[in-house]
């Protein structure tokens, strides 16, 4: 769900920037130049938004456990599984 939300937000922000850039270019260049630029930016925005959403929502790597922590975890796991002798 987070991936989809991040993609939608990034795509909307990118398309707003896309429209703003093309409207600014239309003041200096004819629409026959700005329309192809708009379509290239339109496709590029979706591609970039997807790549950024993947990077943003990528699971974090867990830090490696120290050997002492691994031994303690193995000892506790073994102790919890062993039957108690009374």
Backbone as a ProteinNet text record, in pm:
[ID]
protein_1_A
[PRIMARY]
XXXXXXXXXXXXXXXXXXXXXXXXXXXXXXXXXXXXXXXXXXXXXXXXXXXXXXXXXXXXXXXXXXXXXXXXXXXXXXXXXXXXXX
[TERTIARY]
81.9	0	86.6	196.4	285.9	351.5	383.1	444.4	350.1	224.5	126.2	104.1	95.7	76.1	195.9	316.2	435.5	438.9	403.1	401.4	300.8	181.9	78.2	121.6	176.6	220.4	332.6	431.2	543.2	497.4	403.7	353.9	278.6	198.3	123.8	219.3	316.1	415	493	531.4	605.4	524	396.6	312.9	283.8	273	256.5	381.1	497.6	622.2	628.7	583.7	582.6	496.5	377	286.8	345.5	402.5	462.2	577.1	663	775.6	725.7	627.6	579.4	503.7	430.6	363.8	465.2	573.7	679	748.3	770.9	834.4	745.1	612.4	519.7	524.5	576.2	588.3	696.3	795.9	908.4	910.5	847.2	848.8	706.4	687.6	552.6	510.3	381.2	328.9	378	419.7	472.8	604.5	671.1	793.6	762.1	669.6	643.9	561.5	478.9	397.5	484.5	582.6	669.4	748.9	791.4	862.4	769.6	643.7	547.8	529.8	515.5	492.6	615.3	732.9	854.6	863.4	838	839.4	727.2	612.6	498	533.4	593.4	634.1	749.5	845.2	959.5	920.4	816.4	770.2	717.3	640.7	588.7	701.9	798.4	911.8	990.6	1021.9	1100	1022.5	893	811.4	810.7	802.8	804.1	938.6	1047.5	1180.6	1203.1	1161.6	1177.6	1088.1	966.7	876.8	934.6	995.1	1059.1	1173.7	1251.6	1366.1	1320.4	1217.5	1169.2	1110.3	1034.4	965.3	1044.4	1169.1	1251.8	1274.2	1259.3	1280.3	1424.4	1438.9	1571.2	1640.8	1770.4	1848.3	1869.8	1850.1	1871.8	2021	2068.1	2210.4	2247.4	2368.3	2414.6	2431.5	2399.6	2414.3	2559	2599.9	2735	2739.3	2857.5	2867.9	2813.3	2832.3	2778.7	2626.6	2566.1	2420.5	2369	2438.4	2397.5	2404.1	2510.9	2523.9	2413.5	2383.5	2279.3	2143.5	2116.8	1991.3	1979.5	2089.5	2088.5	2066.7	2128	2112.3	1968.5	1910.3	1772.5	1673.6	1698.4	1610.6	1617	1736.5	1753	1689.7	1706.1	1649.5	1497.9	1441.3	1295.6	1237.7	1312.9	1262.4	1286.6	1383.2	1416.8	1310.4	1279.3	1180.9	1245.4	1163.8	1214.8	1212.2	1319.6	1329	1316.1	1221.2	1197.2	1239.1
-118.9	0	125.8	118.6	233.7	262.9	156.2	173	247.3	207.1	271.3	417.5	443.4	580.8	668.6	615.5	692.5	720.2	619.8	639.2	746.7	742.1	839.6	981.1	997.3	1130.4	1181.5	1096	1137.5	1166.3	1087.9	1110.6	1243.2	1273.6	1400.4	1519	1511.3	1620	1635	1522.7	1527.5	1584.7	1549.8	1601.4	1750.4	1795.2	1940	2014.1	1959.2	2020.1	2014.4	1903.4	1886.4	1994	2013.8	2114.4	2254.6	2281	2412.6	2440.8	2341.9	2358.8	2384.8	2306.5	2321.6	2451.9	2497.2	2626.8	2740.3	2727.4	2829.4	2827.9	2709	2699.9	2754.6	2743.5	2789.8	2940.6	3012.3	3157.7	3194.5	3104.9	3135.4	3052.6	2936.7	2846.3	2812.9	2777.2	2740.7	2605.9	2578	2453.5	2330.7	2348.1	2233	2183.8	2266.5	2227	2175.5	2240.1	2205.6	2078.3	2043.8	1921.8	1795.9	1779.6	1661	1660	1778.2	1785.8	1741.5	1785.2	1746.8	1595.1	1531.4	1386.6	1308.7	1354.9	1288.9	1303.7	1423.9	1445	1369	1354.8	1283.5	1136.6	1071.6	932.1	922.2	1012.5	1011.3	1031.6	1110.4	1133.5	1005.6	928.9	802.7	703.4	698.1	607.6	648.5	777.9	825.9	812.7	839.7	826.7	681.8	585.2	444.9	406.1	448.9	415.6	477.3	601.8	667.1	602.9	565.1	499.4	365.6	292.4	166.3	190.4	291.8	320.7	369.3	452.5	506.9	396.7	305.3	202.8	73.7	72.7	-47	-81.7	-209.6	-247.2	-220.7	-177.3	-148.3	-278.8	-283.3	-401.4	-400	-515.6	-526	-535.2	-467.8	-476.2	-617	-656.6	-790.3	-800.5	-917.9	-940.5	-973.3	-930.1	-963.2	-1111.2	-1172.7	-1314.5	-1341.6	-1247.1	-1266.2	-1268.4	-1181.8	-1178.4	-1306.6	-1356.6	-1481.5	-1598.5	-1605.3	-1712	-1703.9	-1583.6	-1565.5	-1604.4	-1568.5	-1604.8	-1756	-1822.5	-1968.4	-2034.2	-1981	-2036.6	-2021.5	-1903.4	-1880.4	-1964.8	-1980.6	-2062.5	-2208.1	-2257.3	-2395.2	-2414.7	-2318.7	-2329	-2327.5	-2249.5	-2242.6	-2371.1	-2440.7	-2563.1	-2686.9	-2680.2	-2796.9	-2817.9	-2942.7	-2966.9	-2936.3	-2887.7	-2854	-2979	-3004.8	-3118.8	-3066.8	-3120.9	-3074.2	-3178
0	0	0	74.8	81.3	-52.4	-127.2	-258.7	-352.7	-352.6	-439.9	-400.1	-270.4	-223	-260.5	-242.8	-278.7	-428.3	-508	-654	-694	-637.9	-674.6	-637.5	-517.8	-474.2	-564.9	-591.5	-676.8	-819.9	-871.1	-1006.9	-1015.8	-915.6	-916.8	-908.9	-820.7	-808.4	-939.3	-998.6	-1124.4	-1238.7	-1245.2	-1353.5	-1336.1	-1212.1	-1189.4	-1238.6	-1207.6	-1256.5	-1408.9	-1466.7	-1611.7	-1677.8	-1628.4	-1686.1	-1669	-1553.1	-1528.6	-1625.2	-1643.9	-1737.3	-1878.3	-1921.7	-2059.8	-2080.1	-1979.9	-1992.6	-1997.7	-1924	-1929.3	-2065.2	-2120.7	-2252.8	-2363.3	-2344.7	-2448.4	-2466.8	-2370.1	-2384.9	-2486.1	-2500.6	-2588.4	-2716.2	-2714.9	-2830.3	-2871.5	-2997.8	-3043	-2985.3	-2990	-2932.5	-3007.7	-3132.2	-3206	-3145.4	-3067.9	-3000	-2859.1	-2791	-2651.2	-2634.3	-2732.2	-2719.9	-2716.5	-2805.2	-2791.9	-2661.1	-2616.6	-2489.3	-2375.9	-2381.6	-2279.4	-2275.2	-2389.1	-2390.1	-2342.7	-2377.2	-2327.7	-2175.6	-2125.6	-1981.3	-1911.6	-1977.8	-1921.3	-1895.3	-1994.7	-1978.9	-1879.4	-1889.5	-1799.3	-1654	-1630.9	-1494.5	-1432.6	-1508.2	-1453.9	-1427.5	-1516.3	-1496.8	-1372.3	-1361.6	-1248.2	-1117.3	-1120	-999	-950.3	-1042.1	-1004.1	-943.9	-1007.9	-956.1	-817.5	-799.2	-669.1	-563.2	-601.2	-505.8	-461	-553.8	-516.8	-419.2	-444.6	-357.8	-220.4	-217.1	-90.4	-2.8	-61.5	16.9	30.3	-12.2	-2.1	144.5	180.6	321.1	363.8	485.1	539	575.7	554.1	591.6	742.5	802.7	946.4	973.2	1076.3	1106.7	1152.2	1120.7	1156.8	1307.8	1360.6	1504.3	1537.2	1653	1697.7	1735.5	1738.8	1777	1917.2	2009.7	2144.3	2143.6	2065.4	2055.7	1991.5	1890.2	1826.3	1924.4	2005.8	2104	2208.5	2254.7	2354.6	2298.3	2173.5	2110.1	2094.2	2056.1	2043.3	2179.2	2284	2418	2466.4	2445.3	2488.9	2409.5	2281.4	2198.2	2242.1	2267.8	2313.2	2449.4	2539.5	2672.8	2668.2	2576.9	2567.4	2509.1	2425.6	2363.4	2448.5	2537.3	2619.7	2726.8	2756.9	2863.3	2998.2	3086.6	3219.8	3305.9	3375.5	3464.5	3606.7	3676.9	3812.9	3912.4
[MASK]
++++++++++++++++++++++++++++++++++++++++++++++++++++++++++++++++++++++++++++++++++++++

